[in-house]
Amino acid sequence: MADAANTTEVLVIGAGPVGLTLAVDLGRRGVRCTLIERKPAPEFLPKMERCNARTMEIFRRMGLSERIRASGLRADVPMDVYVVLAMNEPPLLRLPYPSVSESRARIAACTDGSMPLEPYQLISQYTLEPLLKSIAESLPTVTVRYGCEFLELTQDASGVTAVVHDAGQPEAIRAAFVVGCDGGGSAVRKQLGIQLHGEGDLLRLFQALYVCPALFDMIPIGDGPGHGRHYHVADDKATFLIMQDSTRHWTLHATVERPEDMARQFERTIGVPVEYEMLSAGQWRQNLLLADRYRDGRVFLAGDSAHLVIPTGGLGMNTGVGDAIDLSWKLQATLAGWAGPTLLDSYEIERRQVGDRNVAASRYASLGRRAWRSQYRPDIRDATPSGQAARDRLAEVANVEQRKTNEMIGAELGYRYVGSPVIADEPDGPEHLFREYVATTWPGSRLPHVWLTDGSALHDRIPDGYTLLRLGTTGANTSALERAMVATGAPFQTVTIDDAPPRDVYGYDFILVRPDLHVVWRGNQPPDDARALAALVTGRR
Ligand SMILES: Cc1cc2nc3c(=O)[nH]c(=O)nc-3n(C[C@H](O)[C@H](O)[C@H](O)COP(=O)(O)OP(=O)(O)OC[C@H]3O[C@@H](n4cnc5c(N)ncnc54)[C@H](O)[C@@H]3O)c2cc1C
């Protein structure tokens, strides 16, 4: 049995970006949690490199966005995407995408709620993980244990006992709740007998990491492409070069035979001699898989343990951060005693539908990639009419199909929790589009970002907990709703905003939002039954 030192409120298994984000958010909410990770330390291995706009909004709310930006790519570097024959030749296609600085200027000028409060940030996973680890370790409520592997668990009515191995020694940890953030091969998911369904092992590629400090400054090379983020090579090996956050490190993906082939593939892609070192090369598989369930009793799944997507579209870690932030405040509310049981039930209902949508969005983007790559012809490099025609055709198709990967603002911002038991649903509602985001306060949506007339962001005026926004010049009496919310014991405040922009964009006088800034109710009159609404949104109905 676990001794007192080995009891915790929440045990988080796996210190990838999702487990780390969850531990930090639980810790800052005052929840005692233990984060275990089987690796002895974070690894310098490349995976994700882009936190999307919604993830950066979440990190802003956690007070982390500036630290993350300070560790990531400089704000002035564009995110352009190129399709090339090689880096030293004129590109077949350039798709321009703004730098963080340019995005900020566009966001500053936007008044219709259609843009996020924060732009994306390019930061390599191997930079983000140590940063989040150091933040987790600085929180007195969080215990971080690397070199500690989860083996098995049992649960009963009052908690979960997990058996772990630390330095080869078995040990029991007792927790009120456990969250499996242990990635695609999740031992937690397997223990619970939860299956993944979808399409597995769709393609195998090698990925290699190179240190090549000169390359960034050499671009454009000759008539080659300019500074960008991704360089797709029009070949039959799905070759794809990615700039990492330092601009000194690069990764290359390709369907070569052996890891050693990745050196030659890098040189062929650059096209001119350059000093570099290949630091690692390994194989990875593309999957589109979703877990049947996200919960079993007191044990939850979040991140890649629950959904596996193809990186095309950048919806892997970013979806997992959304899981973490949906679950964190619900666990805290349950442990604090003010939440009804439906609040935790809503986690799977809300997040599994997003997982499902994002698996579909990733499939959509990767089919686009496959469509333009299918235009490759062996004579594509030839200085012949037929070679020129092959180049033109591939560029034309890529100009449509490659955009599916890079223009997913709807998937990033536009998800809405449909059919959630803790949201005052309105029938119908806008469709969740992958490519387009239209600002809406339909219950279940993320509250759109709006600037106030003093230049501050409304999001920043909303405290943690539930918030009733009173907008415009309404004089209606909302005291019954305020009393009902306070009576639940949930943290609650009313914020009155007289400025016109939020009322104009949101279209309602009253908006009730929850800690993760999703709308739970809206109206132009106070609700008919305030107590019933308060019970619903806090999970007591
Ligand atoms: C090449 C590539 C590029 C990508 N690009 C992007 C991108 O641009 N944007 C994006 O959003 N996503 C991207 N992804 C996906 C992203 O990397 C993953 O979605 C993300 O790592 C998932 O985070 P996670 O914390 O859920 O799982 P993981 O990162 O897999 O972390 C799980 C952790 O759990 C630990 N663990 C496993 N088993 C145990 C155990 N039994 N006990 C204790 N610890 C355990 C593991 O060691 C690991 O540290 C990319 C992936 C790849 C491969």
The ligand as a MOL file (V3000), in Angstrom:
LIG
                    3D

  0  0  0     0  0            999 V3000
M  V30 BEGIN CTAB
M  V30 COUNTS 53 58 0 0 0
M  V30 BEGIN ATOM
M  V30 1 C 7.7150 14.3520 -36.9670 0
M  V30 2 C 6.5980 14.8810 -36.1180 0
M  V30 3 C 6.1950 16.1940 -36.2440 0
M  V30 4 C 5.1360 16.6830 -35.4690 0
M  V30 5 N 4.7320 17.9900 -35.5950 0
M  V30 6 C 3.6890 18.4590 -34.8610 0
M  V30 7 C 3.2700 19.8280 -34.9260 0
M  V30 8 O 3.8360 20.6480 -35.6430 0
M  V30 9 N 2.2190 20.2060 -34.1530 0
M  V30 10 C 1.5970 19.3380 -33.3040 0
M  V30 11 O 0.6480 19.7480 -32.6040 0
M  V30 12 N 2.0060 18.0660 -33.1840 0
M  V30 13 C 3.0220 17.5970 -33.9400 0
M  V30 14 N 3.4470 16.3120 -33.8110 0
M  V30 15 C 2.7720 15.4390 -32.8600 0
M  V30 16 C 3.2760 15.6710 -31.4480 0
M  V30 17 O 4.6650 15.4940 -31.3780 0
M  V30 18 C 2.5610 14.7390 -30.5030 0
M  V30 19 O 1.1730 14.8750 -30.7250 0
M  V30 20 C 2.8940 15.0880 -29.0590 0
M  V30 21 O 4.2090 14.6990 -28.7280 0
M  V30 22 C 1.9390 14.3700 -28.1120 0
M  V30 23 O 2.2430 14.7460 -26.8080 0
M  V30 24 P 1.8830 13.7940 -25.6000 0
M  V30 25 O 2.4010 14.5020 -24.3980 0
M  V30 26 O 0.4610 13.4080 -25.6690 0
M  V30 27 O 2.6940 12.4440 -25.8790 0
M  V30 28 P 4.2490 12.2040 -26.0290 0
M  V30 29 O 4.9380 13.4070 -26.5430 0
M  V30 30 O 4.3900 10.9320 -26.7820 0
M  V30 31 O 4.7370 12.0090 -24.5470 0
M  V30 32 C 4.4190 10.8460 -23.8130 0
M  V30 33 C 5.4290 10.7170 -22.6910 0
M  V30 34 O 5.0480 9.6220 -21.8590 0
M  V30 35 C 6.1960 8.8950 -21.5130 0
M  V30 36 N 5.7850 7.5330 -21.1720 0
M  V30 37 C 5.3410 6.5770 -22.0220 0
M  V30 38 N 5.0360 5.4580 -21.3360 0
M  V30 39 C 5.2880 5.7210 -20.0320 0
M  V30 40 C 5.1720 4.9350 -18.8420 0
M  V30 41 N 4.7530 3.6780 -18.8710 0
M  V30 42 N 5.5260 5.5100 -17.6670 0
M  V30 43 C 5.9660 6.8100 -17.6200 0
M  V30 44 N 6.1080 7.5690 -18.7270 0
M  V30 45 C 5.7650 7.0300 -19.9150 0
M  V30 46 C 7.0680 8.9680 -22.7520 0
M  V30 47 O 8.4330 8.7180 -22.4520 0
M  V30 48 C 6.8260 10.3970 -23.2150 0
M  V30 49 O 7.7500 11.3130 -22.6670 0
M  V30 50 C 4.5020 15.8150 -34.5670 0
M  V30 51 C 4.9450 14.4850 -34.4340 0
M  V30 52 C 5.9680 14.0170 -35.1980 0
M  V30 53 C 6.4250 12.5830 -35.0490 0
M  V30 END ATOM
M  V30 BEGIN BOND
M  V30 1 1 1 2
M  V30 2 1 2 3
M  V30 3 2 2 52
M  V30 4 2 3 4
M  V30 5 1 4 5
M  V30 6 1 4 50
M  V30 7 2 5 6
M  V30 8 1 6 7
M  V30 9 1 6 13
M  V30 10 2 7 8
M  V30 11 1 7 9
M  V30 12 1 9 10
M  V30 13 2 10 11
M  V30 14 1 10 12
M  V30 15 2 12 13
M  V30 16 1 13 14
M  V30 17 1 14 15
M  V30 18 1 14 50
M  V30 19 1 15 16
M  V30 20 1 16 17
M  V30 21 1 16 18
M  V30 22 1 18 19
M  V30 23 1 18 20
M  V30 24 1 20 21
M  V30 25 1 20 22
M  V30 26 1 22 23
M  V30 27 1 23 24
M  V30 28 2 24 25
M  V30 29 1 24 26
M  V30 30 1 24 27
M  V30 31 1 27 28
M  V30 32 2 28 29
M  V30 33 1 28 30
M  V30 34 1 28 31
M  V30 35 1 31 32
M  V30 36 1 32 33
M  V30 37 1 33 34
M  V30 38 1 33 48
M  V30 39 1 34 35
M  V30 40 1 35 36
M  V30 41 1 35 46
M  V30 42 1 36 37
M  V30 43 1 36 45
M  V30 44 2 37 38
M  V30 45 1 38 39
M  V30 46 1 39 40
M  V30 47 2 39 45
M  V30 48 1 40 41
M  V30 49 2 40 42
M  V30 50 1 42 43
M  V30 51 2 43 44
M  V30 52 1 44 45
M  V30 53 1 46 47
M  V30 54 1 46 48
M  V30 55 1 48 49
M  V30 56 2 50 51
M  V30 57 1 51 52
M  V30 58 1 52 53
M  V30 END BOND
M  V30 END CTAB
M  END
